[in-house]
Structure formats: structure tokens, C-alpha cells
Amino acid sequence: MTAHSPDPKDAVPDEITMGLEDCSDRQLRATIEYAQRLLQDHPELTEAIESRPGERLVRTEDHGTYTIAIVERPDETGDQRGPFAYLVNWEPGLPGEEGQYRWQYLGMVHAGSGES
């Protein structure tokens, strides 16, 4: 049995879906090409995440709109060394401002949690 995939239309704003429904085949192909070009201009979140000062990025797990980042602190010992899990997502800035990555602490990664 396969998991149910949500309808992609549910993630598209109504004003865009209404506009697309009135498009010709030629316009739809041009729209797809344009959207693919936009995607190429945005690096995947997992490729753009870099280690923060004092941490070493062990691995990342892409979950679409967010990434799980596993980090260690090599200069620390014991529990302070980690590894630690963070949920990372991109938060766009206001018009004229740059966005930033938001790191939300999830907790320590324990043996048997998929850490290799």
C-alpha cells in the first residue's frame, strides 16, 4: 500500500490555479519552463546549509519545506559534544531585506536514532 500524496493543487494559491486553468497548452508549457528556471535559481535547502561557528555538520535530511540538520561540537566533551538535531528552514526577509535560516533545536540524537 502506498502513502497518500496530497494533491499538488492544494499547495498552489487559488489565484494562480484559476489563472492556469484558463491557459492554453502553449502557455502552460511556458509556465512550467519559467517555474523550473525559478527552481534552479534557488539552491536546495540541504545544499545551502553550512556549519555554524563551533559546530560540524554531520548530515542533513531533506524534508521538502524544512531540513533536519545533525551537528556535533568537536571542541566539547561528553553530552556537550552532541550530536544534536535541528529543524532548519528558510525565512524570507521583508521586501528589500535578506532572508535567513532559522534553526530550531530538537534535541540530542541518541544511539539507535539512525545516527551512524
JORALIN-V685892 format. One record per helix or strand of 3 or more residues. SS is the DSSP state (@ for helix, = for strand). FROM is the first residue (numbers start at 0). TO is the last residue. Records with the same first field share a line. If there is no record, write none. Layout:
# JORALIN-V685892
SS: FROM-TO, FROM-TO
This chain:
# JORALIN-V685892
@: 7-10, 13-20, 24-40, 44-47, 77-79
=: 55-61, 66-71, 81-90, 99-107
